[in-house]
Amino acid sequence: MKIPTTLKHKPVIVSENYENVDGKYAYNSDAKGLSLGLAQWNDRGKVDISAKVWRHTGGKWSRQSEELPLHRVLDLAIFVCKTKQYFQEDAYKMEKLYDANNPIIDRIGLQGDAMTLAVCTDNEKIDEDIKLFRQALSDDDELIGERLRTLSRILKEMGY
């Protein structure tokens, strides 16, 4: 499906067949495309790049299409990787899959501070929800793993 070019986000690089590879929603997804382009929030003289997931209801482009600055896309990738690592290496060692007295998973240094990853102990159903989360992460392991291996390969090719 052709991504619109007349809206505030100005696509530069596009994937117009994302619905065919959207994980377990492949071939039945409302996420029709991805783009990297000029952000919709750009002001005169200031240009930011953003990533956008284009969603379509079947009749029109959805207001639920998401646009994120590139650094947030990468922060989410870091967040996913550290979460997956936590469940592979640490969570299974604890009866509740986390330490209620120290729910912090990691602190990742970024820009002179650190992004803290922690189990959300404010969630009153965390003991049940974390088990469901672990199972869903396990169920999607093949899809996530394929993408992480691809990301790793590309990062290595780039010298990272």
Backbone bond lengths (Angstrom), bond angles and torsions (degrees), N, CA, C in turn:
res aa  C-N    CA-C-N  psi(-1)  N-CA   C-N-CA  omega(-1)  CA-C   N-CA-C  phi
1 M - - - 1.451 - - 1.523 108.70 -
2 K 1.285 116.76 131.28 1.462 121.82 -178.77 1.525 110.88 -67.94
3 I 1.324 115.52 129.33 1.461 122.03 178.09 1.526 108.44 -78.71
4 P 1.337 117.37 135.13 1.469 119.14 -178.73 1.527 111.61 -66.99
5 T 1.315 115.15 142.99 1.463 120.96 179.58 1.519 111.52 -114.60
6 T 1.331 117.16 3.47 1.460 121.10 -176.44 1.526 112.48 -101.24
7 L 1.323 117.58 3.58 1.462 120.37 -179.57 1.527 109.64 -93.21
8 K 1.329 117.28 -179.21 1.468 120.46 -175.32 1.527 113.30 -65.67
9 H 1.333 118.55 -37.64 1.469 120.77 174.10 1.530 106.52 -74.56
10 K 1.325 116.31 126.66 1.464 120.70 -178.10 1.525 109.59 -105.70
11 P 1.347 117.89 100.68 1.465 121.29 -178.68 1.524 111.95 -61.82
12 V 1.338 115.62 139.04 1.460 121.42 174.42 1.529 109.20 -117.64
13 I 1.328 117.02 -46.97 1.465 122.81 176.42 1.532 106.43 -117.74
14 V 1.335 118.01 129.98 1.468 120.46 -174.35 1.526 112.39 -130.56
15 S 1.312 114.04 154.68 1.459 122.93 166.94 1.521 104.75 -126.57
16 E 1.327 115.88 102.56 1.462 120.46 -173.37 1.521 113.15 -92.08
17 N 1.331 116.73 5.52 1.467 119.33 177.73 1.533 110.97 -121.95
18 Y 1.320 116.78 27.22 1.459 120.13 -175.66 1.532 111.68 -57.94
19 E 1.306 117.48 -30.91 1.466 120.39 -179.83 1.527 112.04 -57.68
20 N 1.323 118.33 -23.22 1.465 121.98 -179.72 1.521 113.27 -80.59
21 V 1.328 117.54 -15.01 1.465 120.72 -176.60 1.523 112.53 -127.83
22 D 1.320 118.16 15.75 1.464 123.16 -175.68 1.530 111.58 -77.57
23 G 1.333 115.27 61.85 1.463 120.87 175.37 1.507 112.68 53.21
24 K 1.331 115.85 -136.04 1.462 119.91 -177.82 1.526 112.95 -70.76
25 Y 1.347 116.76 -5.26 1.466 120.70 176.99 1.523 111.81 -97.83
26 A 1.341 116.81 5.08 1.465 121.59 -176.34 1.524 111.14 -50.98
27 Y 1.316 115.49 134.88 1.468 125.74 179.87 1.526 113.60 69.43
28 N 1.334 116.89 2.54 1.464 120.50 176.98 1.519 108.88 -145.67
29 S 1.316 116.68 45.67 1.453 122.17 -174.19 1.519 111.79 -115.31
30 D 1.324 115.88 146.57 1.458 119.05 172.03 1.525 110.60 -86.33
31 A 1.348 117.53 -8.98 1.460 121.50 175.48 1.528 107.27 -83.65
32 K 1.304 116.35 98.13 1.467 122.11 -171.53 1.520 113.57 -87.93
33 G 1.316 117.74 -24.37 1.450 119.01 -177.33 1.508 112.52 -160.43
34 L 1.328 114.60 164.04 1.459 123.11 174.08 1.519 106.98 -124.15
35 S 1.311 115.95 149.55 1.458 118.11 173.36 1.516 110.30 -147.92
36 L 1.321 113.75 151.49 1.454 122.66 166.44 1.519 104.44 -113.37
37 G 1.317 115.93 130.72 1.456 118.07 -177.24 1.506 111.47 -165.36
38 L 1.316 114.71 -163.85 1.452 120.72 -179.61 1.528 108.75 -83.23
39 A 1.320 115.52 127.75 1.465 121.91 -172.40 1.521 112.00 -64.02
40 Q 1.320 114.68 147.76 1.456 120.34 179.90 1.521 112.36 -69.50
41 W 1.335 117.84 -20.39 1.470 120.78 -177.97 1.526 112.64 -90.08
42 N 1.338 117.80 6.95 1.471 120.42 -178.58 1.520 110.98 -60.98
43 D 1.319 114.72 137.38 1.464 122.18 172.93 1.517 108.09 -103.06
44 R 1.319 115.26 161.52 1.466 119.81 178.83 1.535 109.70 -54.41
45 G 1.325 116.06 127.51 1.454 121.00 177.84 1.523 114.82 84.97
46 K 1.325 117.05 -5.25 1.468 120.67 179.74 1.520 107.66 -127.58
47 V 1.340 117.02 122.17 1.456 120.38 -176.46 1.519 109.82 -122.39
48 D 1.315 116.45 123.13 1.461 123.41 173.05 1.520 108.63 -115.28
49 I 1.334 114.45 148.84 1.465 120.56 174.04 1.517 107.19 -97.65
50 S 1.316 116.12 142.17 1.459 120.30 176.45 1.526 109.69 -133.88
51 A 1.321 114.17 160.06 1.460 121.87 172.18 1.518 106.43 -105.08
52 K 1.322 116.53 142.68 1.461 119.58 -179.10 1.521 109.97 -135.80
53 V 1.335 115.14 136.91 1.454 122.52 170.88 1.525 105.37 -101.69
54 W 1.331 115.32 118.88 1.462 121.54 -177.13 1.524 109.51 -94.24
55 R 1.326 116.23 115.36 1.463 120.83 179.20 1.528 109.52 -106.66
56 H 1.339 115.41 143.41 1.460 121.78 -177.55 1.520 108.69 -132.64
57 T 1.309 117.06 132.64 1.470 122.18 -175.85 1.520 113.27 -79.75
58 G 1.310 116.58 -10.12 1.460 121.45 -172.39 1.517 109.30 107.74
59 G 1.338 116.45 -24.09 1.453 121.13 178.55 1.518 112.91 -118.31
60 K 1.351 116.33 -27.65 1.468 119.00 -179.38 1.528 109.69 -159.30
61 W 1.335 114.86 164.84 1.458 119.95 175.85 1.521 108.72 -67.66
62 S 1.310 116.41 135.40 1.462 122.41 -173.72 1.524 112.55 -84.41
63 R 1.322 115.40 143.44 1.460 120.59 172.95 1.526 110.95 -69.85
64 Q 1.323 116.98 -9.91 1.457 121.02 178.47 1.526 112.19 -86.66
65 S 1.326 117.21 5.90 1.459 119.83 172.48 1.522 107.21 -61.85
66 E 1.336 115.86 138.93 1.462 119.58 -174.79 1.518 110.76 -108.76
67 E 1.318 115.97 140.89 1.456 122.32 175.57 1.519 108.45 -127.82
68 L 1.347 115.88 127.75 1.457 121.26 -177.85 1.524 110.90 -130.97
69 P 1.344 116.86 143.18 1.463 119.10 171.10 1.531 108.62 -62.33
70 L 1.336 117.15 149.80 1.464 120.93 -175.69 1.518 112.99 -58.44
71 H 1.345 117.58 -37.37 1.463 118.03 -179.04 1.522 111.16 -63.80
72 R 1.330 118.20 -31.55 1.466 120.71 177.58 1.528 111.18 -71.91
73 V 1.327 116.73 -35.22 1.466 120.37 175.78 1.527 108.69 -60.29
74 L 1.329 116.44 -45.96 1.467 120.98 179.81 1.525 110.99 -68.12
75 D 1.343 117.41 -38.29 1.467 120.06 176.06 1.524 110.81 -60.35
76 L 1.328 116.91 -39.76 1.464 120.44 177.12 1.523 111.09 -65.53
77 A 1.335 117.36 -38.17 1.468 120.53 177.37 1.528 110.04 -63.51
78 I 1.325 117.17 -43.19 1.468 121.61 176.32 1.522 109.47 -60.74
79 F 1.323 116.38 -45.07 1.467 123.18 -179.30 1.535 110.77 -59.26
80 V 1.324 116.55 -45.41 1.469 121.59 178.68 1.522 110.29 -63.05
81 C 1.323 117.06 -46.22 1.470 120.72 -178.09 1.522 111.54 -61.91
82 K 1.318 117.55 -46.44 1.468 119.99 -179.34 1.533 110.99 -67.10
83 T 1.319 117.38 -35.15 1.469 120.44 177.59 1.516 109.91 -65.65
84 K 1.325 116.66 -45.90 1.463 120.75 179.05 1.532 110.14 -61.99
85 Q 1.311 116.63 -42.35 1.468 120.98 178.23 1.529 110.74 -61.18
86 Y 1.325 117.18 -41.96 1.466 121.79 179.09 1.531 110.80 -58.85
87 F 1.325 116.65 -45.83 1.466 119.45 -178.85 1.528 112.38 -71.61
88 Q 1.324 117.96 -27.12 1.467 120.84 177.36 1.521 112.16 -77.75
89 E 1.337 116.85 -37.15 1.459 120.03 -168.59 1.527 115.50 -108.57
90 D 1.333 118.46 -26.02 1.461 119.37 -170.52 1.527 115.16 -123.80
91 A 1.304 117.90 -45.08 1.465 121.76 -170.29 1.523 112.79 -56.38
92 Y 1.318 117.30 -42.22 1.465 120.79 -175.60 1.529 112.47 -63.08
93 K 1.319 117.94 -18.35 1.462 121.90 -179.27 1.529 112.33 -76.51
94 M 1.329 117.00 -14.00 1.465 121.66 -175.74 1.519 110.29 -112.21
95 E 1.312 116.03 138.76 1.464 121.61 -176.52 1.528 111.97 -54.85
96 K 1.339 117.13 -43.63 1.461 121.22 -178.75 1.526 112.24 -92.33
97 L 1.316 117.58 3.69 1.463 125.22 -176.51 1.530 112.54 74.49
98 Y 1.325 117.14 6.29 1.463 122.61 175.64 1.518 108.39 -160.95
99 D 1.319 114.71 163.55 1.462 122.19 177.48 1.523 107.77 -98.23
100 A 1.318 117.00 108.32 1.464 121.57 -177.41 1.528 111.97 -61.15
101 N 1.331 117.05 -27.83 1.470 120.79 179.61 1.526 112.65 -81.87
102 N 1.313 116.85 -18.62 1.460 121.65 178.62 1.532 108.56 -147.12
103 P 1.336 116.80 80.24 1.467 120.02 -174.63 1.526 114.33 -78.23
104 I 1.331 118.11 0.34 1.464 119.92 -179.43 1.523 109.95 -72.60
105 I 1.311 115.78 127.19 1.467 123.08 179.68 1.522 109.87 -86.91
106 D 1.328 116.63 -46.88 1.457 120.52 -177.91 1.521 109.16 -167.35
107 R 1.326 114.31 162.03 1.464 121.94 170.45 1.520 105.66 -126.30
108 I 1.321 115.22 123.14 1.456 121.11 -174.90 1.528 108.21 -111.51
109 G 1.313 115.44 117.09 1.457 120.89 -177.86 1.514 112.56 -65.86
110 L 1.334 115.06 126.20 1.463 122.59 176.45 1.527 108.55 -146.03
111 Q 1.293 117.67 127.15 1.462 123.99 174.19 1.524 113.43 52.40
112 G 1.318 118.11 44.74 1.451 121.01 175.30 1.512 114.51 80.57
113 D 1.300 118.34 1.54 1.464 122.53 175.52 1.515 106.88 -133.76
114 A 1.315 117.39 -157.21 1.458 119.90 -179.73 1.518 110.22 -147.14
115 M 1.332 114.80 140.29 1.460 121.57 173.42 1.528 106.26 -88.04
116 T 1.330 116.14 121.01 1.459 121.33 -178.50 1.523 109.80 -93.03
117 L 1.328 115.82 129.18 1.463 121.84 173.62 1.521 106.81 -107.90
118 A 1.313 116.70 128.87 1.462 120.38 -177.90 1.517 110.44 -148.18
119 V 1.311 115.67 154.19 1.464 121.14 172.75 1.528 106.57 -71.69
120 C 1.310 116.86 134.92 1.470 122.36 -175.94 1.532 110.42 -80.62
121 T 1.317 115.45 86.48 1.467 120.17 -178.36 1.532 111.92 -74.72
122 D 1.328 118.33 -7.72 1.470 121.06 173.71 1.528 110.90 -74.28
123 N 1.324 117.24 -17.88 1.465 122.66 176.53 1.522 107.03 -71.94
124 E 1.317 116.71 113.29 1.470 119.94 -175.28 1.530 113.13 -66.23
125 K 1.326 117.88 -15.37 1.466 121.69 177.54 1.525 111.42 -110.92
126 I 1.343 116.72 26.78 1.456 120.32 -174.10 1.525 112.35 -58.82
127 D 1.320 118.15 -37.58 1.465 119.77 -177.56 1.530 111.75 -62.12
128 E 1.309 116.40 -36.56 1.465 121.29 176.90 1.529 110.68 -79.74
129 D 1.338 116.20 -44.39 1.460 120.81 -175.30 1.526 112.80 -65.84
130 I 1.328 117.22 -35.55 1.471 118.94 -178.71 1.528 110.49 -68.45
131 K 1.322 117.34 -31.63 1.471 120.49 175.93 1.528 110.33 -68.63
132 L 1.338 116.37 -41.98 1.461 120.64 177.49 1.533 110.39 -64.20
133 F 1.332 115.77 -40.59 1.463 121.31 178.65 1.521 110.16 -61.76
134 R 1.329 116.90 -47.94 1.466 121.17 179.87 1.528 110.54 -58.90
135 Q 1.335 117.16 -41.86 1.456 120.47 -179.83 1.525 111.38 -65.94
136 A 1.331 116.98 -43.10 1.467 120.77 178.86 1.527 110.48 -64.57
137 L 1.334 116.91 -39.18 1.462 120.87 177.26 1.526 110.20 -63.31
138 S 1.320 115.78 -40.45 1.465 120.97 177.65 1.532 111.04 -66.49
139 D 1.332 116.57 -43.73 1.466 120.99 179.94 1.525 111.85 -60.86
140 D 1.338 116.99 -33.78 1.461 121.96 -178.05 1.526 112.45 -95.73
141 D 1.329 117.60 12.17 1.460 121.34 -174.34 1.522 112.95 -57.37
142 E 1.319 117.78 -39.81 1.464 120.17 -179.14 1.526 111.05 -65.35
143 L 1.341 117.12 -43.92 1.467 120.99 179.60 1.527 111.11 -65.40
144 I 1.322 116.20 -46.15 1.465 120.58 -178.39 1.523 109.74 -68.07
145 G 1.330 116.53 -44.31 1.458 120.80 -179.66 1.516 112.66 -59.00
146 E 1.326 117.07 -42.18 1.469 120.81 178.41 1.525 110.39 -59.36
147 R 1.308 116.83 -43.63 1.454 121.02 -178.83 1.529 111.61 -69.61
148 L 1.336 116.79 -39.06 1.466 119.93 178.34 1.527 111.29 -66.71
149 R 1.326 117.47 -39.96 1.468 120.11 177.00 1.536 110.61 -63.58
150 T 1.316 116.52 -40.16 1.464 120.58 177.75 1.524 109.93 -64.75
151 L 1.316 116.75 -45.35 1.467 121.09 177.79 1.527 110.70 -60.81
152 S 1.322 117.43 -43.88 1.463 121.59 178.63 1.518 111.05 -59.78
153 R 1.332 116.65 -45.84 1.467 121.44 -179.56 1.520 110.66 -60.66
154 I 1.322 116.46 -45.41 1.473 120.32 -178.87 1.530 110.52 -65.72
155 L 1.320 116.89 -42.19 1.468 120.27 178.40 1.526 110.98 -61.32
156 K 1.331 116.67 -41.40 1.462 120.47 177.66 1.527 110.45 -63.76
157 E 1.339 117.16 -42.47 1.465 121.12 178.05 1.529 111.45 -60.62
158 M 1.326 115.84 -31.69 1.464 121.43 179.74 1.527 112.94 -82.67
159 G 1.322 116.41 -6.94 1.456 119.99 179.20 1.516 114.76 94.07
160 Y 1.324 118.25 13.99 1.465 121.81 178.89 1.512 110.18 -98.02
